[in-house]
Amino acid sequence: MSAPAHPLIGWFAALGVIFIWSGWVVVSRLGVVQTLTIYDMVALRFVVATVAVAPFVWRYWPRNLRWWQIFLISCGQGVPYLLLAFGGFQFAPASHAGIMMNGTLPVFAAILGWIWLKDRPDTWKVAGMAVILVGCALIGWDRDTGGVAPNAWIGHLMFIGSALFIAINMIGTKAWQLTPMQAMVCIPTVNLAWFGLLYLAFLPKAVQAAPWSEIILQGAYQGLGPSVVAVLLFTTAVRSIGPSATAAMMAMVPGMVALLAIPVLGEWPSLLAWAGLFLATGGILLAAGWRPVKV
């Protein structure tokens, strides 16, 4: 196992993830409201990513882990996570996704870290989680933001479910000391191995009807951004500065998503959404270790 990177590298890695994830939420929401099915988007992601990492699979495959450990970590940023996220985009706007997914992520990370790694959260972290839940509750009531469907609550539940899978990936990566290169090669290959056949045989497709511009955008961004570059950066951050600090950096994602969604998707957040965003961001920072006063 390689040693964890210097903390400064970890912070820069987390910053890179913020930019990629913010763009991913907006690009994914755009893809869902266009021609491709969510299954097309998942398939494009893992086909492109697997081709990109193919030269490194043999060298960096995590042979020190058991098959179920590899499968669990891979699903954490794999098909279940993506289907829940993409499914949620069909009911709720990008700003809701940014808050629900990134807001509940540190909550799940703290709970799983307590159970799995015996890392008990302190009072400030618990307070932060409570603030996050209040912010998410406000988002649950929001029906005035552009792009909100009447049954947006379905999308909200899907976003929360996707955050749980990411938290499983984070804690598993930390517990089993998965390196960035190992994560990069196993996540797309494992998911394509079992999802590819299922997609070709049974799932609805719209690739033939979609314009090439849409296919290239989704394939390139989904397959190279979150699946390759972000996995490297994300795993580096988790191993260097830890799951909680990495989750804290994600506090910047909801705000960036909300701002990007205005010009790209025309989704203007309501006042209730901005209030939920403000609370969730503050709660994420508290849950991840930031303190408003010296203690």
C-alpha positions in Angstrom: 0.0 0.0 0.0 1.2 3.5 -0.8 1.4 6.0 2.0 -1.4 8.6 2.2 -0.6 11.9 0.4 0.5 15.1 2.2 -2.6 16.8 3.7 -2.2 19.8 1.4 -2.4 17.5 -1.6 -5.6 16.0 -0.1 -7.2 19.5 0.2 -6.4 20.3 -3.4 -7.8 16.9 -4.4 -11.0 17.6 -2.6 -11.3 21.0 -4.3 -11.0 19.3 -7.7 -13.8 16.9 -6.7 -16.0 19.9 -5.9 -15.6 21.3 -9.4 -16.2 18.0 -11.1 -19.2 17.0 -8.9 -20.8 20.4 -9.3 -20.6 20.1 -13.0 -21.7 16.5 -12.9 -25.0 17.3 -11.1 -25.9 19.9 -13.8 -24.7 17.7 -16.7 -26.7 14.8 -15.4 -29.8 16.8 -14.8 -29.5 18.0 -18.4 -29.1 14.5 -19.7 -32.2 13.2 -17.9 -34.4 15.9 -19.4 -33.1 15.3 -22.9 -33.2 12.0 -25.0 -31.0 9.4 -23.3 -32.5 7.1 -20.7 -30.8 6.9 -17.3 -29.6 3.4 -18.2 -28.0 4.8 -21.3 -26.1 7.3 -19.2 -24.9 4.6 -16.7 -23.7 2.4 -19.6 -21.9 5.3 -21.3 -20.2 6.2 -18.1 -18.8 2.8 -17.4 -17.9 1.9 -21.0 -15.9 5.1 -21.5 -14.3 4.8 -18.0 -13.4 1.1 -18.5 -11.7 1.9 -21.8 -9.8 4.7 -20.2 -8.5 2.6 -17.3 -8.0 -0.7 -19.2 -4.2 -0.3 -19.5 -3.9 0.0 -15.7 -6.2 -2.8 -14.5 -3.7 -5.6 -14.3 -1.1 -3.6 -12.4 -3.4 -1.8 -9.9 -6.2 -4.4 -9.3 -6.7 -4.6 -5.5 -5.7 -8.2 -5.0 -5.3 -7.7 -1.3 -9.1 -7.3 -0.9 -11.7 -10.0 -1.1 -14.2 -10.0 -3.9 -17.1 -8.8 -1.7 -15.0 -5.9 -0.5 -14.2 -4.8 -4.0 -17.9 -5.2 -5.0 -19.1 -3.2 -2.1 -16.7 -0.3 -2.7 -17.5 -0.4 -6.4 -21.2 -0.2 -5.9 -20.7 2.8 -3.6 -19.8 4.8 -6.7 -21.4 2.5 -9.2 -24.7 1.4 -10.6 -26.9 1.6 -7.5 -25.6 5.1 -6.7 -26.0 6.3 -10.2 -29.5 4.9 -10.8 -30.7 6.5 -7.6 -29.1 9.8 -8.5 -30.3 9.8 -12.2 -33.7 8.7 -11.1 -33.9 11.5 -8.7 -33.1 14.0 -11.4 -36.4 13.0 -13.1 -38.4 14.4 -10.2 -36.3 17.2 -8.7 -34.0 20.0 -9.9 -30.3 20.2 -9.7 -30.2 22.5 -6.7 -32.3 20.0 -4.7 -29.9 17.2 -5.7 -26.9 19.3 -4.7 -28.3 19.9 -1.2 -29.9 16.5 -0.5 -27.0 14.4 -1.8 -24.1 16.4 -0.4 -26.0 17.4 2.7 -26.8 13.9 3.9 -23.4 12.5 2.8 -21.6 13.7 6.0 -24.5 12.4 8.1 -24.2 8.9 6.7 -20.4 9.1 6.7 -20.4 10.0 10.5 -22.9 7.3 11.3 -21.1 4.6 9.3 -17.8 5.8 10.6 -19.1 5.4 14.2 -20.4 1.9 13.5 -17.6 0.7 11.2 -14.5 2.6 12.4 -15.5 3.3 16.0 -15.1 7.0 15.2 -17.7 8.5 17.5 -18.9 12.0 16.5 -18.6 14.8 19.0 -21.3 17.2 20.1 -20.5 19.8 17.3 -20.8 17.1 14.6 -24.1 16.0 16.0 -25.3 19.6 16.0 -24.1 20.0 12.4 -26.0 16.9 11.4 -29.2 18.3 13.0 -28.7 21.6 11.1 -28.3 19.6 7.8 -31.5 17.8 8.4 -33.4 21.1 9.0 -31.9 22.4 5.7 -33.0 19.3 3.9 -36.5 19.5 5.4 -36.8 23.0 3.9 -35.8 21.6 0.5 -38.5 18.9 1.0 -41.1 21.7 1.3 -39.8 23.7 -1.7 -42.1 23.7 -4.7 -41.2 27.1 -6.2 -37.7 26.3 -7.6 -37.6 25.9 -11.4 -37.9 22.2 -12.4 -39.6 20.9 -9.3 -42.2 18.2 -10.1 -45.3 17.7 -7.9 -43.9 14.4 -6.6 -40.4 15.8 -6.0 -40.3 13.8 -2.7 -39.5 10.7 -4.8 -36.4 12.4 -6.1 -35.4 13.5 -2.7 -35.6 10.0 -1.3 -33.5 8.8 -4.3 -30.9 11.5 -3.6 -30.6 10.5 0.0 -30.2 6.8 -1.0 -27.5 7.7 -3.4 -25.7 9.6 -0.7 -25.8 6.5 1.5 -24.0 4.5 -1.2 -21.3 7.2 -1.5 -20.8 7.1 2.3 -20.3 3.3 2.1 -17.7 3.8 -0.5 -15.9 6.5 1.6 -15.8 4.4 4.8 -14.8 1.3 2.9 -12.0 3.1 1.1 -10.7 4.3 4.5 -11.1 1.0 6.3 -9.5 -1.1 3.7 -6.9 1.5 2.6 -7.8 1.4 -1.1 -5.4 3.5 -3.2 -6.6 6.0 -5.8 -5.4 3.9 -8.7 -7.0 0.8 -7.3 -10.3 2.6 -6.9 -10.0 4.0 -10.5 -9.6 0.6 -12.1 -12.0 -1.5 -10.0 -15.1 0.8 -9.9 -15.8 1.0 -13.7 -14.7 -2.5 -14.6 -16.7 -4.2 -11.8 -19.8 -2.2 -12.6 -19.6 -2.7 -16.4 -19.0 -6.4 -15.9 -22.4 -7.0 -14.3 -24.4 -4.1 -15.6 -23.3 -4.3 -19.2 -25.1 -7.6 -20.0 -28.2 -6.5 -18.0 -28.3 -3.3 -20.0 -27.9 -4.9 -23.4 -30.5 -7.7 -22.7 -33.3 -6.0 -20.8 -33.1 -2.3 -20.1 -34.7 0.5 -22.3 -32.4 2.4 -24.6 -32.5 5.6 -26.5 -29.0 5.9 -27.8 -30.0 5.5 -31.5 -32.5 8.4 -31.2 -30.1 10.7 -29.3 -28.0 13.3 -31.1 -24.2 12.8 -31.2 -23.7 16.0 -29.2 -25.7 14.6 -26.3 -24.0 11.2 -26.5 -20.5 12.7 -26.6 -21.2 15.1 -23.7 -22.6 12.5 -21.4 -20.1 9.8 -22.4 -17.1 12.1 -22.0 -18.1 13.9 -18.8 -19.7 10.9 -17.1 -16.9 8.5 -18.1 -13.8 10.6 -17.6 -14.8 13.3 -15.1 -16.5 11.5 -12.1 -15.3 8.0 -13.1 -11.6 8.6 -13.6 -10.4 12.0 -12.5 -12.8 12.4 -9.6 -12.2 8.9 -8.3 -8.5 9.6 -8.2 -9.0 12.9 -6.5 -11.7 11.7 -4.2 -9.7 8.6 -3.0 -6.6 10.8 -2.5 -8.6 13.2 -0.4 -10.2 10.5 1.8 -6.9 8.7 2.4 -5.1 12.0 3.1 -7.4 14.2 5.1 -10.0 11.6 6.1 -13.7 10.9 5.2 -15.1 13.7 7.4 -12.9 16.4 6.1 -13.5 15.3 2.6 -17.2 15.4 3.2 -16.8 18.9 4.7 -15.2 20.2 1.4 -18.3 19.0 -0.3 -20.1 21.8 1.5 -19.2 24.0 -1.5 -20.9 21.7 -4.0 -24.6 22.7 -3.3 -24.0 26.4 -3.7 -22.0 25.9 -6.9 -24.7 23.6 -8.3 -27.4 26.1 -7.6 -25.5 28.8 -9.3 -24.6 26.7 -12.4 -28.2 25.5 -12.8 -29.4 29.0 -13.3 -27.7 29.7 -16.7 -27.4 26.1 -17.9 -30.9 24.7 -16.9 -32.9 27.9 -16.2 -33.6 26.5 -12.7 -33.9 29.5 -10.3 -33.9 28.5 -6.6 -36.7 29.9 -4.5 -36.1 31.7 -1.3 -36.9 28.5 0.6 -34.3 26.7 -1.4 -31.7 29.3 -0.6 -32.5 29.1 3.1 -32.2 25.3 2.9 -28.9 25.7 1.1 -27.5 28.1 3.7 -28.4 25.8 6.6 -27.2 22.6 4.9 -23.9 24.2 4.0 -23.3 25.4 7.6 -24.3 22.0 8.9 -21.9 20.2 6.6 -19.1 22.3 7.8 -20.0 21.6 11.5 -20.4 17.9 10.9 -17.0 17.7 9.2 -15.1 19.4 12.0 -15.2 23.2 11.4 -15.8 25.1 14.6 -17.3 28.6 14.8 -15.5 29.2 18.1 -12.2 28.0 19.5 -12.6 25.0 21.7 
